């Protein structure tokens, strides 16, 4: 029983350390799988003519990319 408690406490300490590290970095988590782009799909909505809200969002994203320093 003491081995279980020791293992559980160690696991909680490691998880807390990772959480504190993410908060200190102030960086969003990113996945490594590549999402839909890895499968060759450019957008989540696969329609030919996106709705007005989608068009506005795409325009904002393009402006952001154009003004990006990197």
Residue frames relative to the residue before (quaternion, step in Angstrom):
aa qw qx qy qz dx dy dz
X 1.0000 0.0000 0.0000 0.0000 0.00 0.00 0.00
X 0.6475 0.5182 -0.3288 0.4518 3.59 0.98 -0.74
X 0.6057 0.5446 -0.3547 0.4591 3.60 1.11 -0.61
X 0.6315 0.5250 -0.3238 0.4698 3.59 1.01 -0.80
X 0.6705 0.4931 -0.2983 0.4671 3.59 0.85 -0.93
X 0.6468 0.5147 -0.3141 0.4669 3.59 0.96 -0.86
X 0.6590 0.5057 -0.3001 0.4690 3.59 0.96 -0.88
X 0.6559 0.5110 -0.3050 0.4644 3.57 0.96 -0.89
X 0.6544 0.5054 -0.3090 0.4699 3.59 0.93 -0.89
X 0.6434 0.5164 -0.3173 0.4677 3.59 0.98 -0.83
X 0.6478 0.5150 -0.3114 0.4671 3.59 0.98 -0.84
X 0.6536 0.5000 -0.3128 0.4744 3.61 0.95 -0.82
X 0.6431 0.5204 -0.3261 0.4574 3.60 0.97 -0.80
X 0.6601 0.5000 -0.3064 0.4694 3.59 0.94 -0.87
X 0.6581 0.4991 -0.3131 0.4688 3.61 0.93 -0.87
X 0.6495 0.5080 -0.3158 0.4694 3.60 0.98 -0.80
X 0.6413 0.5197 -0.3252 0.4615 3.59 1.00 -0.79
X 0.6499 0.4972 -0.3220 0.4761 3.60 0.98 -0.77
X 0.6461 0.5165 -0.3243 0.4590 3.60 0.98 -0.80
X 0.6501 0.5005 -0.3145 0.4775 3.58 0.96 -0.84
X 0.6308 0.5400 -0.3268 0.4514 3.59 1.01 -0.78
X 0.6596 0.4928 -0.3060 0.4779 3.59 0.98 -0.81
X 0.6564 0.5010 -0.3158 0.4673 3.60 1.01 -0.75
X 0.6516 0.5130 -0.3169 0.4603 3.59 1.00 -0.78
X 0.6698 0.4925 -0.2954 0.4708 3.59 0.97 -0.83
X 0.1815 -0.8096 0.5274 0.1831 3.58 1.19 -0.66
X 0.4821 0.6474 -0.4274 0.4072 3.55 1.03 0.87
X 0.4751 -0.6751 0.4836 0.2910 3.57 -0.96 0.82
X 0.5190 -0.6257 0.4806 0.3289 3.54 -1.15 0.62
X 0.1259 -0.7878 0.6001 0.0586 3.56 -1.05 0.74
X 0.3966 -0.7105 0.5229 0.2539 3.54 -1.01 0.75
X 0.4101 -0.7225 0.5049 0.2341 3.55 -1.22 0.39
X 0.5593 0.6496 -0.3831 0.3441 3.59 1.22 -0.17
X 0.4977 -0.6793 0.4216 0.3364 3.61 1.14 -0.38
X 0.3471 -0.7786 0.4688 0.2315 3.59 1.22 -0.21
X 0.8148 -0.2342 0.1845 0.4972 3.55 -1.13 -0.68
X 0.5820 0.6010 -0.3700 0.4038 3.58 1.12 -0.58
X 0.6256 0.5421 -0.3352 0.4499 3.59 1.10 -0.63
X 0.6959 0.4518 -0.2636 0.4920 3.57 1.20 -0.51
X 0.5762 -0.6142 0.3658 0.3961 3.58 1.29 0.05
X 0.5404 0.5879 -0.4167 0.4342 3.59 1.25 0.24
X 0.3460 -0.7841 0.4817 0.1828 3.57 -0.61 1.12
X 0.8144 0.0743 -0.0153 0.5753 3.58 1.04 -0.66
X 0.5928 -0.5912 0.4153 0.3557 3.56 -1.19 0.54
X 0.7096 0.3464 -0.2296 0.5690 3.57 1.00 -0.79
X 0.1975 -0.8374 0.5051 0.0690 3.56 -0.44 1.19
X 0.3944 0.7223 -0.4847 0.2964 3.59 1.14 0.55
X 0.5910 -0.6036 0.4122 0.3412 3.56 -1.20 0.59
X 0.7866 0.1773 -0.0760 0.5866 3.59 0.98 -0.87
X 0.2452 -0.8044 0.5206 0.1479 3.63 -0.15 1.23
X 0.6011 -0.5721 0.4207 0.3666 3.56 -1.25 0.46
X 0.7068 -0.4771 0.3149 0.4167 3.59 -1.29 0.30
X 0.6446 0.5184 -0.3315 0.4538 3.61 0.94 -0.82
X 0.6477 0.5113 -0.3117 0.4711 3.58 1.01 -0.82
X 0.6396 0.5238 -0.3240 0.4599 3.59 1.00 -0.82
X 0.6437 0.5161 -0.3186 0.4667 3.59 0.99 -0.85
X 0.6643 0.5037 -0.3002 0.4635 3.56 0.95 -0.91
X 0.6492 0.5099 -0.3162 0.4675 3.59 0.99 -0.81
X 0.6356 0.5204 -0.3279 0.4665 3.59 1.05 -0.75
X 0.6477 0.5084 -0.3157 0.4716 3.59 0.98 -0.82
X 0.6425 0.5165 -0.3215 0.4659 3.59 0.99 -0.82
X 0.6549 0.5112 -0.3172 0.4574 3.59 0.97 -0.81
X 0.6277 0.5166 -0.3314 0.4788 3.59 1.01 -0.79
X 0.6489 0.5160 -0.3173 0.4604 3.57 0.95 -0.88
X 0.6660 0.4934 -0.3054 0.4687 3.60 0.93 -0.85
X 0.6510 0.5219 -0.3179 0.4503 3.58 1.02 -0.79
X 0.7332 0.4140 -0.2192 0.4930 3.58 1.07 -0.74
X 0.4495 0.7024 -0.4457 0.3254 3.58 1.27 0.00
X 0.4622 -0.7095 0.4658 0.2568 3.57 -0.89 0.96
X 0.6786 0.5023 -0.3085 0.4383 3.59 0.89 -0.85
